[in-house]
Amino acid sequence: MQKSISLTPAARKHLLENLQQSPAGTLGIRVGLRDAGCSGFAYTFDFVTQLTADDQTFELDGIKIIIPRQNLNALHGSELDFVRDGITSILKVNNPNVVHECGCGESFQIKDN
């Protein structure tokens, strides 16, 4: 299967550091979507200690990225990046499937596939 998601070098470094400090038995990072805000969706990032039948796993530069199957189309082609702006730092998703973001930046809409 073609890679659905990619990592920048900054994201890889950040995720590796966090995985080293994660709970014992952590398999990787789950990237998903949840209903949120005025536009529809927000991203979720969680440590995974147990896979489900619904999970699709991608091995990227030694890091397991787990995406729920129902989120694969919405995240396809996305790039994870770690961005610092002054004292703020975030794991950012550069997602080509986003068609609208709310004014406050809390949520977004995904194009229909």
C-alpha positions in Angstrom: 0.0 0.0 0.0 1.2 3.5 -0.8 2.2 5.6 2.2 -0.7 7.7 3.3 1.3 10.1 5.4 4.8 11.4 5.7 7.1 13.0 8.3 9.4 16.0 8.1 12.8 15.6 9.8 11.6 17.9 12.7 8.5 15.7 13.2 10.5 12.5 13.2 12.9 13.9 15.8 10.0 15.2 18.0 8.1 11.9 17.7 11.2 9.8 18.5 11.9 11.9 21.6 8.3 11.5 22.8 8.2 7.7 22.0 11.4 7.3 24.2 9.5 8.9 27.1 6.2 7.1 26.4 4.7 4.4 28.6 6.2 0.9 28.4 4.7 -1.2 25.7 4.0 1.7 23.4 3.8 0.5 19.8 3.6 3.9 18.0 1.5 7.0 17.5 -2.2 7.0 16.4 -3.1 9.9 14.2 -6.9 10.4 13.8 -9.8 12.8 13.6 -12.5 13.7 16.0 -15.6 15.9 15.7 -14.8 19.3 16.9 -15.4 23.1 16.7 -17.4 25.0 14.2 -15.9 23.5 11.0 -16.1 19.8 11.8 -12.9 18.0 12.7 -9.7 18.3 14.8 -6.7 16.0 14.8 -5.9 13.5 17.6 -2.5 12.2 18.5 -2.3 9.3 21.0 0.3 6.7 22.1 -0.8 3.2 21.1 -0.2 0.2 23.3 -2.7 -2.1 21.6 -3.7 -2.2 17.9 -7.3 -2.7 16.9 -8.7 -4.5 13.8 -9.6 -1.0 12.5 -5.9 0.2 12.5 -3.7 0.7 9.5 0.0 0.9 10.5 2.7 2.7 8.5 6.4 2.4 9.3 8.1 5.8 8.7 11.7 6.3 9.5 11.6 3.8 12.4 8.3 5.2 13.7 5.0 3.4 13.6 2.1 5.7 12.6 -1.3 4.2 13.2 -4.3 5.5 11.4 -7.9 4.3 11.9 -9.2 3.0 8.6 -12.1 5.4 8.6 -9.6 8.3 8.6 -7.3 7.0 5.8 -9.0 9.0 3.0 -9.1 12.2 5.1 -5.4 12.0 6.0 -4.1 10.6 2.7 -1.2 12.6 1.4 -0.7 14.5 4.7 2.6 15.5 6.1 3.3 15.7 9.9 5.6 18.6 10.9 6.9 19.9 14.2 6.8 23.6 14.3 8.2 26.1 16.8 6.9 29.7 16.9 8.4 31.7 19.7 7.6 29.7 22.9 4.9 27.7 21.2 5.5 24.4 19.6 3.0 22.1 17.9 2.8 18.9 15.9 1.2 20.2 12.7 -0.6 18.3 10.0 -0.2 19.7 6.4 -3.2 18.1 4.9 -4.0 18.5 1.2 -7.6 17.4 1.9 -8.6 20.3 4.0 -11.0 22.7 2.2 -11.9 25.1 5.0 -10.5 26.0 8.4 -12.5 27.9 11.0 -11.3 31.4 11.9 -9.9 30.4 15.3 -7.9 27.5 13.8 -9.5 24.9 16.1 -11.2 22.8 13.4 -11.4 22.2 9.7 -13.5 20.6 6.9 -12.3 17.8 4.6 -13.2 17.5 1.0 -15.6 14.6 0.1 -13.8 11.6 -1.4 
